[in-house]
Amino acid sequence: MKSEDIIGIIELGNVNIKCIIINLSNNKTEILSTSTTPSDGIYNDVIINMSKASKAVRSCISNAEKIAKISLKKINVVIEQTDFLCTKFSKHKKIDGSKIHKEDIEFLLKEAKKQLILNDNKQSIIHIFNYNYIVDGKKFIEEPIGVYADFLTHEITFITVPKNNLKNIVQVFIDCDLEIARIVSRSYALGAKLLSYEELESGSIIVDLGSEKTSFGFFKNLALTHSITFPIGINHINKDISKVCSLSLSESEKIKNNIDLSFKNNQDLFDENGYLKDFYFTDSSFRKISQKLIFDIINARLDEIIDLLKKQLSTAGFNKKPGTSFFITGGGSNLLNIEKYFVNFFGLNVKKINKDADNLEKSFSSCLGALKIIKDGWETEAIAEISNKKDEKISFFAKIFSINR
């Protein structure tokens, strides 16, 4: 195996750190190994304890390397922080009846980058997406090279992360004697892995319901046009039940995991009088806790998440129309009938995604999505460096623009 054919990808999560090593030789994709290690020193993908994080990351990568019988020099990192910023620009250029050249598009990209840095120089760019060209008032999805025009508008999305957050992640991997090849947003990776070409093009929402955070991604014209992560996750329901009902976190989690969010079939949870059954009191003394109280607690937290998502739909310029898809994934999507709960608020056909996949596909969806992006490129993304080997697979948009991160 040639070293350039080996790709390592690691996902820094709240619960687990996951590593996968892939061999791309002979035009095949062969998974050589996977490894999962409990997260330590990491919270919401931010390094909060350098020593613990380095130890956990080193352990995860080392386990994967031993199984694959190789030693990595570089690695790709999948993260999604609540500190991520999504910034949109519409940049304009007069063409005055001439043809549009690649230099015109490159100029608009560079101008957008300059403005972004001027607005906040404490951010590092991790992704740049083109999602529209407007030529004399008409929308073009593909690059309008060679088209005669009077006026060109280029609509661009930047995904950025605070520089210090990124420095801390880089330091963790330096401590592990590894260089970071690329940082990939989890929302972007999930979209690449879980959504079809048609869904990415026509307009799709993907909501990742995590343990301590919820991420929102809106894809349109094959680009991630809007993305945000909130520091509220499904585990907050456990904490709410525990606090209000004076139950242990394990008792609260058991209640949450067994609740039917259609709120119609909960006979296993509550007795004929509408009180929580005694066998849910494994750590606490039995007392009367009403069905209404449990439902009110869960509703309050889910409604908070949904209100935040609604605001983001408005910010993203989302228009509900045929062909638009709404998907939920992550650990929270396992809650019974949660998709029906979302339908009540969004009026869309909400689907759980990845529910029928095998364990590898489920557990490593983000890593496998990142692999697709790294291996094949993404036609609406501008990236920092492109090797000659991949040039034929990556769009003109990606080829013309080089950035310093």
Secondary structure as GFF3:
##gff-version 3
##sequence-region A 1 405
A	DSSP	three_ten_helix	3	5	.	.	.	ID=ss1
A	DSSP	beta_strand	6	12	.	.	.	ID=ss2
A	DSSP	beta_strand	16	23	.	.	.	ID=ss3
A	DSSP	three_ten_helix	25	27	.	.	.	ID=ss4
A	DSSP	beta_strand	30	38	.	.	.	ID=ss5
A	DSSP	beta_strand	42	43	.	.	.	ID=ss6
A	DSSP	beta_strand	46	47	.	.	.	ID=ss7
A	DSSP	alpha_helix	50	68	.	.	.	ID=ss8
A	DSSP	beta_strand	74	79	.	.	.	ID=ss9
A	DSSP	beta_strand	85	99	.	.	.	ID=ss10
A	DSSP	alpha_helix	102	119	.	.	.	ID=ss11
A	DSSP	beta_strand	123	135	.	.	.	ID=ss12
A	DSSP	beta_strand	138	140	.	.	.	ID=ss13
A	DSSP	beta_strand	148	162	.	.	.	ID=ss14
A	DSSP	alpha_helix	163	175	.	.	.	ID=ss15
A	DSSP	beta_strand	179	185	.	.	.	ID=ss16
A	DSSP	alpha_helix	186	194	.	.	.	ID=ss17
A	DSSP	alpha_helix	197	202	.	.	.	ID=ss18
A	DSSP	beta_strand	204	209	.	.	.	ID=ss19
A	DSSP	beta_strand	214	220	.	.	.	ID=ss20
A	DSSP	beta_strand	223	230	.	.	.	ID=ss21
A	DSSP	alpha_helix	235	245	.	.	.	ID=ss22
A	DSSP	alpha_helix	249	258	.	.	.	ID=ss23
A	DSSP	three_ten_helix	278	280	.	.	.	ID=ss24
A	DSSP	alpha_helix	291	315	.	.	.	ID=ss25
A	DSSP	beta_strand	325	329	.	.	.	ID=ss26
A	DSSP	three_ten_helix	331	334	.	.	.	ID=ss27
A	DSSP	alpha_helix	338	346	.	.	.	ID=ss28
A	DSSP	beta_strand	350	352	.	.	.	ID=ss29
A	DSSP	alpha_helix	359	363	.	.	.	ID=ss30
A	DSSP	alpha_helix	365	376	.	.	.	ID=ss31
A	DSSP	beta_strand	381	382	.	.	.	ID=ss32
A	DSSP	three_ten_helix	388	393	.	.	.	ID=ss33
A	DSSP	alpha_helix	396	400	.	.	.	ID=ss34
###
